[in-house]
């Protein structure tokens, strides 16, 4: 980075922190739960989501989830070693066709293993928004290749959580298989004698259409005439949960919380004033990250919350300041429900 760019960056950072100091108390005194809703249109932006979180507490070696897919997909897995032994996980790509399958991984993030589930979920989201890890995997006809060697290298002590998010595109049908196994076993050979473990009572696993979602307010925010308003995400009323199929047994399932879904939240506004934005946890304890897309923002992604591991004990007092911006500026947020956290959340806009 050139010196002049660093100077601009430091100036902008100071300005932003100054705005934070004056805006941090913005929503205090507001009835956050009953703010007027900012009407918006929510639509799918494509992609398949393979969600593996059941059983969350894994007490036997076995297959946690599997399905055959082709095209663009995201794998989100979240599991705890609930045995008394050291374990590892693996994600295998099985090509049962008579031609090679080429897998282009666009993003690869592995969180944990760790004992603090909030910390693992929060760091996984931050890394997903902050970094880009790309590579390719070529699976020969009739062959099986791990999606990532790093997954198998992560040793899971009892009660440790592991959380992974992998975005990829495959040019032919392959079977994706998420397994837990002993650390001294070869994942490819050992997987051949594993059975699918039954889902737990929450049944948070399945294949879902709509891994990516765009939320577009119908009208731009007017900082001159509009007061405080909220934009609700992942509540299953205003913003619906994904419905899909558990490919291991054919049952219909619901992704309660939309875990693994990546939101692009557009924030159009009119010129004429400055607007502060906040994130409020409405479902309870929350620890995650959010990416702010603005031409002058260099400090994104932001940990949510910044000053402690998690928040959400008080729906009326807990909120995270996201920044203050000029009305009319191009602005959007990239958000995804983090593992271990509770939903929904509200994005709050407040005129300054």
N, C-alpha and C positions, 0 to 999 in steps of 0.2 A: 504494500500500500504506500502511495506517495505521501511525503510529509504534509502537503496541503490537505490531503484527504483526512489524515489523522487529526489535523486542527479542526476541520469541519465536524468530524465525528465527535470530538471532545466538546465542542460548543453545543452541538445538538444534544449530547448526553446531559450536559449541565442544564440546558433548557428543559429537557424532559424531567430531570430530577427536581428542578424547581417547580415544575407543574405538578409533580407528584406531591410535593410538600404542601401546596395550596389546595389540591383537589382530593387529598387522601380522606378527608372527612365528608366528601360530597354526599354519599347516600345516607349518612347518619340522620336519623329522624324520619326517613322515608319508610312507608309501609311497603317493603320490597316485595312481599308476597302478593300484594294487591295493586301493583302498578298497572297502568294501562298497557295492554299488549301491543307491540309494534307489529301490525299485520304483515305477514310474509308468506311467500310461496316456497315450499320445500319440494325439491325434485331430485331424482336419482341422477348421478353422473356416471353410472356404469360400474363394472367390476363385480366379481364374485368374492364373497367373504367366507372363508373357512374358519369357523370359530370353535376352538377347543378349550373348554373350561368345565367339563363335566365328565368324570368326577373331578372336582377341583382338588379335593383331598385324595390323593392317589395312594391306596394301601396295598396294591398288588402290581406286579409287572403285567403289562398288557398294552393293547392298542387303545388309545384314548379317543382318537377320531380318525376317520379315513373317508375319502371320496375321490372319484375320478373327475378331473376337470380339464378344460382347455381354454386358452385365451388369457385374459387379464384377471388376476386374482390377488387377494391378500389373505395371508394366514396370520391369525392372531391366536396364540396359545398362552394359557395361564394356569399353572399347576403347582401343587405343593407336594413334596415328598412326605407322605403320611405313614411311612413305614419306620421300622427301627434300624434300617440298613442304609448304607450309602448307595445312591442311585445316580443315573444319568438319563437324559432324554435324547431322542433323536427324531428327526423328521426325514423320512425316506421318500424318494421319488421313484416309483415303479413304472417302467414302460412295458406294457403288455402287448404292444403293437409290433409290426414287422418292419418298422422304419425308425430311425433315430428321433428322439424328442429333444428340442433345443429350448432351454429355459434361460430367459434373460431376467436376472434379479435386479430390480430397480432400487430397492431399499432393503436393508437387512439390519435389524436392531435386536439385540439380546440383552434383557435386563436381568440382573441377578446372576446366580442364585443368591438369595439373601433372606435373613430372618425378619427384617422390617418390611412388611408387605406394602405399606404406603411408600416407603423409600424406593422399592423396586418399581412399582407402578409409575411413580413420578419421574424417575430417572429414565425409564423406558420411553415415556412420552417426550421428554425433553430431547433425548437423543434422536428420536424419530424425526422431530421437526428441525433439529440442528445439523444433522449429518446426512450425507448421501453415500451409501456403500453399494456399489454396483459390481456385478460379476456374472459369469455365465456358467451353466451346468449342462453338459451334453450327456443324455442318458441313452445308451445303445439299445437296440431292439432286444426285448426280453431282459433288460438289465435293471439294476437298482442302484441308485446313487444317493448319498445324503444331500439334503438341501444345503447344509452348512456344517463343516467339520467343527466349527466353534460351539455348536449346540452340544455335541457329544463331549467336548472338552470341559464343559461346565459341570463340576462335581456337586451333587446335591446331597448335603447332609440332611438328616431327619428334620422336618419342619421348615426346610428352606423352600422358598418360592422362586420359580423361574417364569419369565414373561418375554415372549418374542413377537415381533411384528415383521413380516416378510412380504414385500410386494414383488410380484413377478409376472411374467408373461410366458406362456408355453405354446409352441406352434402345433402341438398334437395332444391327444388325450393321454394323461398320466394319472396314476393314483398317488395321492399325497397321504402319507401315513404318519401319524404322531404317536410315538410309543415311549414308555418308560421301561427301563431295564437295568440289570446290575452293571456296575462300572467295568467289570472285567469281561463282559460279553461283547461279541461282534454284533453290531446292530442289524446287519443285513441277514446273517444266518439265524440269529436269535429271533428275529421278527417272524420268521416262517412258522414258528410254533406258538405264536402268541394269539390269544383270543381277544375280542373286543370287550372291554370292561363295561359293565352297565352304567348308565348315567345315574347321577345322584338326583335327589328330589327336585332340584332347581332346573335340571336338564338344559344347561347353558352350553349347548354345542349344536352344530349344524352347518349347513351351507345356505347362504343367503344371497339373493340378488340385491345389488345396490350398495356396494362397499363404499362408494363415494357419494356425497350428498351436497347439493348447493342450496343454500337458504338465501332468498332474495326478498327484502322488504318491498312491499307494493309501492309505497311512497317514500321519497327521501326525507330524512329527518331535517326539520327546520329549527335551527338554534334560536331563532328570534321568537317564534310563536309556540313551539312545542316544549312541553315540560319534560319531566322524567318519565321514561318509558322503558319497558323490558322486552327482551326477545328471548323466548323460552326454547331450550334445546333438550331433547331426549326425555320427554315427560309422558309420551304415549297418548296425549290428548291433542295438544297443539302440534307436536312433532312426534309422529308415530314411530313405534318400534318395528324393526324388520321382522318379517315372518319367513320361515324357511323350512327345510326338511333335514332331519337327522338321517344322513345317508346310511348309517349303520343299522337302522331298524325301520326306516321309512316313516317315522312319526313326524307330525307337524310340530314345529317348535317356534318359540318367540325369543328374540334377542332382547331380554329385559335390560334396558340401559343402552342399547346400541353400541356395545363394546366392539371395537375394531372398525367402526364406521368413521371415516374422515370427512369432516364438514368444512366446506368453504362458505363462510358467513360474510356476505356482502353488506357493507354499511354505507349506503349512499346518503348524502346530506346536501343541503343547500348552503350557499355562502351567506355570510352575515354575522358570524360569531364563532366562538370556539366551543367544542363539545368534549366532555370527559366521558370515558367508557370504563366500566367495571364488570367484573364477573362475580356473581353471587351464587354460592352453593345452596341449592334449595332442597336437596335430598338427604343431607347429612354430611358426614365426614368426607372430605375431598382433598386429594393431593395429585396435581397434574402439571401440565404446561400448556401454553398457547402460543401460537405464532402470529405476530402482527405484520401484515403486509402493507407497507407504506413506503414511498420513495425515500423518506428521510429517517427511517427506523433502522438502526444497526444493532440494537440491544435485544433483539428477538432471537430465539423464543424466551418467554418469561416463565419462570417457575410459578406455579399457583398453589399456595401463596408463596411470597418471596421470603418472609421473615421467620417462617417456621415450617415444620414438615407438612402439616395438614391443618385444615380448618373446617368449619361447618357445624360446630356445636350449637351456634345461634344463627337462625335464619334472618334475624333482624339486625344483627351487628356484624356478621362476617361478610366481607367483600374484598376483592382484589382490584387495585387500581391498574388499568391497562394503559392509560395515557390520555393526553389532551391534544386534540387536533383541530385544525382550522376547518370550518364547514366548507364543503365542496371538494375537500381533498380526496383523492382515490384511496380508499381504505377497505381492507377486509381482514378477517381472522381465519386462521386454520385451527380447528379444534377437533379433538377426538376423546371420547370418554376413557379415562385411564383405568387400568385394572386396579382393584382394591377400593375404588372410590364409589360414591353413591351419586345417583342422578335423580332429578334433572339439575340443570344450571340455568341461570338467566344472565344475559348480557344486558347491562343497563346503560342507557344513554342519558346524559344530564347536561343541560346548557350551562356554560360558564359566563 
